[in-house]
């Protein structure tokens, strides 16, 4: 049971770390340097958290999924804010 809570917490942390990067990434042209930097910036932190938690490489796809979800949520929040800013 402790392992499930640990993995779930790590996935939530990966998601939370990635949301600001996804939000900021929306403001840069696709495939620019900053776009790539913001896409990959959370990865070392997530790896560090996974190693400190004592989880092996089998959990990489799960944490990667949390990171991708965070990027997508941040991207959607940025697009929605821009859409509401344009409204009269």
C-alpha positions in Angstrom: 0.0 0.0 0.0 2.9 2.4 0.8 4.3 1.8 -2.7 1.1 2.7 -4.4 0.9 6.0 -2.4 4.5 6.7 -3.2 4.0 6.2 -7.0 0.8 8.2 -7.0 2.5 11.0 -5.1 5.4 11.0 -7.6 3.0 11.1 -10.6 1.1 14.0 -9.0 4.4 15.8 -8.3 5.5 15.3 -11.9 2.2 16.7 -13.1 2.5 19.8 -10.8 6.1 20.4 -11.8 5.2 20.3 -15.5 2.1 22.6 -15.5 4.1 25.9 -15.3 6.5 24.7 -18.1 3.6 23.8 -20.3 1.9 27.1 -19.6 5.1 29.1 -20.6 5.9 26.8 -23.5 2.7 28.0 -25.3 4.2 31.5 -25.7 7.2 30.3 -27.8 7.3 29.2 -31.4 7.2 25.5 -31.9 10.6 23.8 -32.0 12.5 26.9 -30.9 15.2 26.6 -28.2 13.0 27.9 -25.4 10.2 25.5 -26.5 12.6 22.5 -26.2 14.0 23.8 -22.9 10.6 24.2 -21.3 9.6 20.8 -22.6 12.6 19.1 -21.1 13.2 21.2 -18.0 11.1 19.2 -15.5 12.7 15.8 -16.5 15.8 16.0 -14.3 13.7 17.0 -11.3 11.4 14.1 -11.9 14.3 11.7 -12.3 15.8 13.0 -9.1 12.6 12.5 -7.2 12.2 9.0 -8.6 15.7 8.0 -7.6 15.3 9.5 -4.1 12.1 7.6 -3.6 13.9 4.4 -4.4 11.8 3.5 -7.4 13.5 1.7 -10.3 13.3 2.3 -14.0 10.0 0.4 -14.4 8.2 3.5 -13.2 9.6 5.8 -15.9 6.6 5.5 -18.2 4.2 6.3 -15.3 6.1 9.5 -14.3 6.5 10.4 -17.9 2.8 10.2 -18.3 2.3 12.5 -15.4 4.8 15.0 -16.9 3.1 14.9 -20.3 -0.3 15.4 -18.7 1.1 18.4 -16.8 2.5 19.9 -20.0 -0.9 19.5 -21.8 -2.8 21.0 -18.8 -0.5 24.0 -18.7 -0.8 24.4 -22.5 -4.6 24.3 -22.3 -4.6 26.9 -19.4 -2.4 29.2 -21.4 -4.6 28.9 -24.5 -7.8 29.5 -22.5 -6.4 32.6 -20.8 -5.3 34.0 -24.2 -8.8 33.3 -25.5 -10.5 35.1 -22.6 -8.1 38.1 -22.9 -9.2 38.6 -26.5 -12.9 38.7 -25.6 -14.4 42.2 -25.4 
